[in-house]
């Protein structure tokens, strides 16, 4: 079991991990997902002590591995690490790469290390490559060798840091197949990955990382089908977000229209939907400007690349007022022409208590 308490890791210009507390149980297979730069790889490297945490504590069973007196080389014998870029020794053959640590660290005889190495090569389907050198292998083959090398130390825990990210797409499947088989062995595993279908299929837990920590922790079904938190939902649905704020009547309408158009262009929104997104914003804001004495508006556009669907969520100040009721008929007819659903909600204790969600026609 791994127990992490208030883990923090900061660098001179960035703090990827602000406060991480979690327990990883024996036998867990955990996929770690999230946007780039949210500390996924840093978390694995802190667990393996390749990175020294700025603050916080980590236990492996009853051993505090963040204690300065801890024997880190011995800890690493209990954890196998598989890197993005293989890290094989180019001057050694495949079997020599696998035998090296068991002979040097576990004091196995060369014959025992060779026999174990060949067994592992057969497991990953590469026994015939035992006498080849790494530069004679494809990327997928190198990564399978790297997995076999990690297994040669018979670790309790296996950490895989984006094991398929450096591979040609045609080679991803062969590495994933090995990891799937490995997940059935009962070993504790943590896998940083951008492959969502793979994460869903292989894991019993998923960590979604964002905002300096584990933003949401749940089963694959929860994370991928019923995420509880907003950032998770946006990430899983591949939602792109644009936020605009209006604090006065003298807002830059043309500038905002330009922002919306540029955002739609970056996300390859179709011209027809782009026009509908812009028109929905324009008509809604005009209705609010006619009603509010002192306008305060926050408009959030979301576009799901996966579903090719868009919506506006527009929060605004003032007393309870549903703009869809009793407003300008021409403006409402234009809104109805570009939306398939409009839903109003009042939250009296919110800073901007009125909210309307507009689902754009696709």
C-alpha positions in Angstrom: 0.0 0.0 0.0 1.2 3.5 -0.8 0.0 6.4 1.3 0.6 10.0 0.3 -0.1 13.0 2.6 0.0 16.6 1.5 2.5 16.1 -1.2 3.9 19.2 -2.8 6.4 19.7 -5.6 7.4 23.1 -6.8 10.0 24.3 -9.3 11.3 27.8 -9.8 8.5 28.8 -12.2 5.7 26.3 -11.6 4.1 24.1 -8.9 2.6 21.1 -10.6 1.7 19.4 -7.3 0.2 21.7 -4.6 -1.5 19.3 -2.2 -1.9 15.5 -3.0 -3.3 13.1 -0.4 -4.4 9.7 -1.4 -4.1 6.0 -0.6 -3.2 3.4 -3.2 -4.2 -0.1 -2.2 -2.4 -3.3 -3.0 -3.6 -4.6 -6.4 -5.0 -1.3 -7.6 -4.5 -0.6 -11.3 -4.8 3.2 -11.6 -4.8 5.2 -14.7 -3.7 8.8 -14.2 -5.2 11.2 -16.8 -5.5 14.9 -17.3 -4.3 17.9 -19.3 -0.6 18.3 -20.0 1.3 20.1 -17.2 -0.9 19.0 -14.4 1.7 16.9 -12.5 0.9 13.4 -13.7 4.5 12.3 -14.4 5.7 14.4 -11.5 3.5 12.3 -9.2 5.0 9.1 -10.4 8.6 10.4 -10.1 7.9 11.6 -6.5 6.5 8.2 -5.6 9.7 6.5 -7.0 11.8 9.3 -5.4 13.3 10.3 -8.8 12.0 13.7 -7.7 12.4 14.9 -4.2 9.1 16.4 -2.9 9.1 20.0 -1.7 6.8 19.0 1.1 4.6 16.2 2.3 5.2 12.5 3.1 4.9 9.2 1.3 4.8 5.7 2.9 5.3 2.4 1.2 3.5 0.1 3.7 4.9 1.2 7.0 8.1 2.7 5.6 8.2 6.4 5.1 10.2 6.8 1.9 10.4 10.6 2.2 12.4 10.2 5.4 16.0 11.4 4.8 17.3 8.2 6.4 15.4 5.9 4.0 17.4 3.6 1.8 16.0 4.7 -1.6 17.9 2.1 -3.7 16.2 -0.6 -1.7 12.8 1.1 -2.1 13.3 1.3 -5.9 13.8 -2.5 -6.0 10.2 -2.8 -4.9 9.0 -0.4 -7.7 9.5 -1.0 -11.4 9.5 2.2 -13.5 8.8 2.2 -17.3 9.6 5.5 -19.0 8.3 7.2 -22.1 11.6 6.9 -24.0 12.6 3.3 -23.0 16.0 4.2 -21.4 17.7 1.0 -22.7 21.5 0.7 -22.7 22.5 0.8 -26.4 25.8 -1.0 -25.9 24.1 -4.0 -24.3 22.0 -6.7 -26.0 18.3 -7.1 -25.1 19.0 -10.0 -22.7 21.9 -8.1 -21.1 19.7 -5.1 -20.5 17.2 -7.3 -18.7 19.9 -9.2 -16.7 21.8 -6.2 -15.5 19.9 -5.1 -12.4 19.1 -8.6 -11.1 22.8 -9.5 -11.2 24.1 -6.2 -9.8 21.3 -5.5 -7.2 19.7 -8.8 -6.4 23.0 -10.8 -6.6 21.4 -13.4 -8.8 23.7 -15.7 -10.8 24.1 -14.9 -14.4 22.4 -18.2 -15.3 19.4 -17.5 -13.1 19.1 -13.9 -14.4 19.3 -15.3 -18.0 16.6 -17.9 -17.4 14.3 -15.3 -15.8 15.1 -12.8 -18.6 14.2 -15.3 -21.3 11.0 -16.2 -19.5 10.0 -12.5 -19.5 11.0 -12.1 -23.1 8.7 -14.9 -24.0 5.9 -13.2 -22.0 6.3 -10.0 -24.0 6.6 -11.9 -27.3 10.2 -11.1 -28.0 12.3 -14.1 -27.1 13.8 -14.1 -30.6 15.2 -10.6 -30.1 17.3 -11.6 -27.0 20.7 -11.1 -28.8 19.7 -8.0 -30.7 20.8 -4.5 -29.7 18.1 -1.8 -29.0 18.8 0.2 -32.2 17.8 -2.9 -34.1 14.3 -2.8 -32.6 11.1 -0.8 -33.4 9.8 1.6 -30.8 7.1 -0.8 -29.7 9.6 -3.6 -29.3 11.9 -1.3 -27.2 9.0 -0.5 -24.9 8.1 -4.1 -24.5 11.8 -4.8 -23.6 11.6 -1.9 -21.1 8.6 -3.5 -19.4 10.4 -6.9 -19.3 13.4 -5.2 -17.7 11.2 -3.6 -15.0 9.6 -7.0 -14.3 13.0 -8.6 -13.9 13.3 -7.1 -10.4 10.0 -8.7 -9.5 8.6 -5.4 -8.2 5.5 -5.1 -6.0 4.5 -1.9 -7.8 4.9 -0.9 -11.5 4.9 2.7 -12.5 4.4 3.5 -16.2 4.9 7.0 -17.4 3.1 7.5 -20.7 4.4 4.2 -22.0 2.9 4.6 -25.5 3.4 8.4 -26.1 6.7 8.1 -28.0 5.4 5.3 -30.3 4.1 5.3 -33.8 0.3 4.7 -33.7 0.8 1.4 -35.4 2.9 0.2 -32.4 0.7 1.3 -29.6 -1.5 -1.8 -29.6 1.3 -4.2 -29.0 2.5 -2.4 -25.9 -1.0 -2.0 -24.6 -1.6 -5.7 -25.0 1.4 -6.5 -22.8 0.2 -4.0 -20.1 -3.3 -5.5 -20.2 -1.8 -9.0 -19.4 0.4 -7.5 -16.7 -2.7 -5.9 -15.1 -4.1 -9.4 -14.6 -1.2 -10.5 -12.4 -2.4 -8.6 -9.2 0.5 -6.2 -9.1 -0.2 -2.7 -8.1 0.1 -0.4 -11.1 -0.1 3.3 -11.9 -0.2 4.3 -15.6 0.0 7.9 -16.8 -1.7 7.8 -20.2 -3.5 10.0 -22.8 -5.3 6.9 -24.2 -8.7 7.2 -22.7 -10.2 3.9 -24.1 -7.1 2.1 -22.8 -7.4 3.8 -19.3 -11.1 2.8 -19.1 -10.5 -0.8 -20.1 -7.5 -1.6 -17.9 -8.1 0.3 -14.6 -10.1 -0.2 -11.4 -9.5 3.4 -10.5 -8.8 6.6 -12.4 -7.2 9.7 -11.1 -8.1 12.9 -13.0 -5.4 15.5 -12.2 -5.9 19.2 -12.4 -5.4 22.3 -10.3 -2.3 21.0 -8.6 -3.7 17.7 -7.3 -6.0 14.7 -7.8 -9.1 16.7 -8.9 -11.3 13.6 -9.1 -10.7 9.9 -8.1 -13.2 7.3 -9.1 -14.0 4.1 -10.9 -13.7 4.2 -14.7 -17.5 4.2 -15.0 -17.8 7.3 -12.8 -14.9 9.2 -14.4 -15.8 8.4 -18.0 -19.6 8.3 -17.8 -20.7 10.3 -14.8 -17.9 12.7 -13.7 -18.8 14.6 -10.6 -16.7 17.8 -11.2 -16.7 20.4 -14.0 -13.1 20.2 -15.2 -13.3 16.4 -15.4 -16.5 16.6 -17.5 -14.9 19.1 -19.8 -11.8 17.0 -20.3 -13.6 13.7 -20.8 -16.0 15.2 -23.3 -13.1 17.0 -25.0 -14.8 20.3 -24.3 -13.1 23.5 -25.3 -14.0 26.5 -23.1 -14.1 30.3 -23.8 -15.0 32.7 -21.0 -16.1 36.3 -21.6 -16.9 39.0 -19.0 -19.0 42.2 -19.3 -18.8 44.7 -16.5 -20.3 47.8 -18.2 -22.4 49.0 -21.1 -19.3 50.1 -22.8 -18.0 46.6 -23.5 -16.1 45.8 -26.6 -18.8 44.0 -28.6 -16.7 43.7 -31.8 -13.7 42.5 -29.9 -15.8 39.8 -28.2 -17.3 38.7 -31.5 -13.8 38.4 -32.9 -12.7 36.3 -29.9 -15.6 34.0 -30.4 -14.8 33.6 -34.1 -11.1 32.9 -33.4 -12.0 30.4 -30.7 -14.3 28.6 -33.1 -11.6 28.6 -35.8 -9.0 27.1 -33.4 -11.4 24.3 -32.5 -12.5 23.6 -36.1 -16.1 24.5 -35.4 -18.1 24.5 -38.6 -19.0 27.9 -40.1 -22.7 27.3 -39.6 -22.3 26.5 -35.9 -19.9 29.4 -35.5 -22.5 31.7 -36.8 -25.1 30.3 -34.4 -22.7 30.5 -31.5 -22.1 34.2 -32.3 -25.7 35.0 -32.9 -26.8 33.4 -29.6 -24.3 35.5 -27.7 -25.2 38.7 -29.5 -29.0 38.3 -28.9 -28.7 37.2 -25.3 -26.4 40.1 -24.4 -28.6 42.6 -26.1 -31.7 41.3 -24.1 -29.7 41.6 -20.9 -28.4 45.1 -21.7 -32.0 46.2 -22.3 -33.1 44.8 -18.9 -30.2 45.4 -16.5 -29.4 48.9 -15.2 -25.9 47.9 -14.2 -24.9 44.8 -16.3 -22.6 42.2 -14.9 -22.4 39.2 -17.2 -20.1 36.1 -17.4 -20.6 34.1 -20.6 -19.0 30.6 -20.9 -19.0 28.9 -24.2 -18.2 25.1 -24.4 -17.6 23.1 -27.5 -17.3 19.3 -27.4 -15.1 18.1 -30.2 -16.2 14.5 -29.5 -20.0 15.3 -29.7 -19.6 18.3 -32.1 -22.0 20.1 -29.7 -21.9 23.6 -28.3 -23.6 25.5 -25.5 -23.5 28.9 -23.8 -23.9 29.2 -20.0 -24.6 32.9 -19.3 -24.6 34.2 -15.7 -25.9 37.6 -15.0 -26.7 40.0 -12.1 -29.9 41.5 -10.9 -33.2 40.3 -9.4 -34.6 37.0 -10.5 -35.5 37.3 -14.2 -35.8 34.6 -16.8 -35.0 36.4 -20.1 -36.9 33.8 -22.1 -40.2 35.0 -20.5 -41.8 38.2 -21.8 -38.9 39.6 -23.7 -38.5 41.1 -27.1 -40.3 38.7 -29.6 -37.9 39.4 -32.5 -34.8 38.7 -30.3 -36.5 35.6 -28.9 -37.4 34.3 -32.4 -33.7 34.7 -33.4 -32.6 32.8 -30.3 -35.1 30.0 -31.0 -33.7 29.7 -34.5 -30.2 28.9 -33.3 -30.8 26.9 -30.2 -32.5 23.6 -29.4 -32.9 24.1 -25.7 -32.9 27.0 -23.2 -32.9 26.4 -19.5 -33.1 29.1 -16.8 -32.0 28.7 -13.2 -32.0 31.1 -10.2 -29.4 30.7 -7.4 -30.2 33.4 -4.9 -26.9 33.3 -2.9 -24.6 33.3 -6.0 -22.6 36.3 -7.0 -24.4 36.3 -10.4 -27.6 34.6 -9.4 -29.3 34.3 -12.8 -28.2 31.6 -15.2 -29.4 30.5 -18.6 -28.0 27.7 -20.6 -28.4 27.7 -24.3 -27.8 24.5 -26.3 -26.8 25.4 -29.9 -28.3 23.7 -32.9 -25.7 21.6 -34.7 
